[in-house]
Amino acid sequence: SAGRATFLALLPGAVPDLQASLPSEGVRLGETPELRVSLPDAAGAGAVLVTAIKPDGIEADWVRTVKLISHEQAVRIPIPIALNDPKGRWIVRLKDLYTDRLMEIPLVVVQE
């Protein structure tokens, strides 16, 4: 986009996809599930932008964060759900900041 630098890199191999997981069962209001993100088989570190979209389609701005991911170990990112947050199907989005690849993971929030 205009006014933004573009960086290119010549790498020895393909950049691996992010791997991420959240609890598969419903998360209760007031809980803080952990998003686990890793870059297995990466030659170096990566960076990811994490956002969460509430059931009404609006971003939960308190979740927005950028994290560096070591190629050696997974990163754990808390996704705090308040007692007054909406119940339903949330979407946690991850954007690999080096490749622009997107990943979406559902998060179901249930009654406390």
C-alpha positions in Angstrom: 0.0 0.0 0.0 1.1 3.6 -0.4 3.6 4.8 2.0 4.6 1.4 3.3 7.9 -0.4 2.6 7.9 -3.8 1.0 10.7 -6.2 2.1 11.7 -9.2 0.0 13.9 -12.1 1.1 15.7 -14.8 -0.7 15.3 -17.9 1.5 16.7 -21.4 1.3 13.3 -23.0 1.2 9.6 -22.4 1.5 8.3 -20.5 4.6 6.3 -22.9 6.7 2.7 -22.2 7.6 1.7 -21.1 11.1 0.2 -23.8 13.3 -2.3 -22.6 15.9 -4.8 -24.1 18.3 -7.4 -23.1 20.8 -9.4 -25.2 23.2 -11.9 -27.2 21.2 -14.7 -27.2 23.8 -16.7 -24.1 24.6 -15.1 -21.3 26.6 -17.1 -19.8 29.5 -17.6 -16.1 30.0 -14.9 -14.8 32.4 -12.3 -17.4 31.2 -9.0 -16.7 29.4 -8.2 -19.4 26.8 -4.7 -19.6 25.5 -4.0 -19.5 21.8 -0.9 -21.7 21.0 1.0 -20.6 17.9 4.1 -22.2 16.4 6.2 -22.2 13.3 7.6 -25.7 13.0 10.6 -26.3 10.8 11.1 -22.6 10.2 14.7 -21.4 9.5 14.2 -18.4 11.8 11.7 -16.5 13.9 8.3 -15.3 12.6 5.8 -12.6 13.5 2.0 -12.8 13.8 -0.8 -10.3 14.2 -3.6 -11.8 16.3 -7.1 -10.3 16.3 -10.5 -11.6 17.5 -13.9 -10.9 15.9 -16.9 -11.1 18.1 -20.2 -12.7 17.0 -21.5 -9.3 15.9 -18.6 -8.9 13.4 -16.8 -6.2 15.4 -13.2 -6.6 16.4 -12.4 -7.1 20.1 -9.7 -4.5 20.2 -8.3 -5.6 23.5 -7.1 -8.9 21.9 -5.2 -7.2 19.0 -1.5 -8.0 19.5 1.7 -8.7 17.5 3.9 -11.5 18.7 7.3 -12.8 17.6 7.4 -16.6 17.2 10.6 -18.5 17.8 11.3 -21.4 15.5 12.2 -23.4 18.6 9.1 -23.2 20.7 5.4 -22.3 20.6 4.1 -19.0 21.9 1.0 -18.8 24.2 -1.3 -15.8 23.7 -4.1 -15.2 26.2 -7.5 -14.4 24.7 -9.4 -12.8 27.7 -13.2 -13.2 27.6 -15.0 -10.9 30.0 -18.2 -11.8 31.9 -20.1 -9.2 29.8 -18.7 -10.3 26.4 -21.2 -11.7 23.9 -21.8 -15.5 23.7 -21.6 -17.3 20.5 -19.0 -18.0 17.7 -15.9 -15.8 17.8 -13.2 -15.9 15.1 -9.6 -15.6 16.1 -7.6 -14.4 13.1 -3.8 -14.8 12.7 -1.9 -13.0 10.0 1.7 -14.0 9.3 3.4 -10.6 9.0 6.1 -12.0 6.7 3.9 -13.8 4.2 0.5 -12.1 4.7 -1.1 -15.6 5.0 -4.3 -15.6 7.0 -5.6 -18.3 9.4 -8.9 -18.3 11.2 -9.8 -20.4 14.2 -13.3 -20.5 15.7 -13.8 -19.9 19.4 -17.2 -20.7 20.9 -18.1 -18.7 24.0 -20.8 -20.1 26.2 -22.8 -19.1 29.3 -20.7 -18.9 32.5 
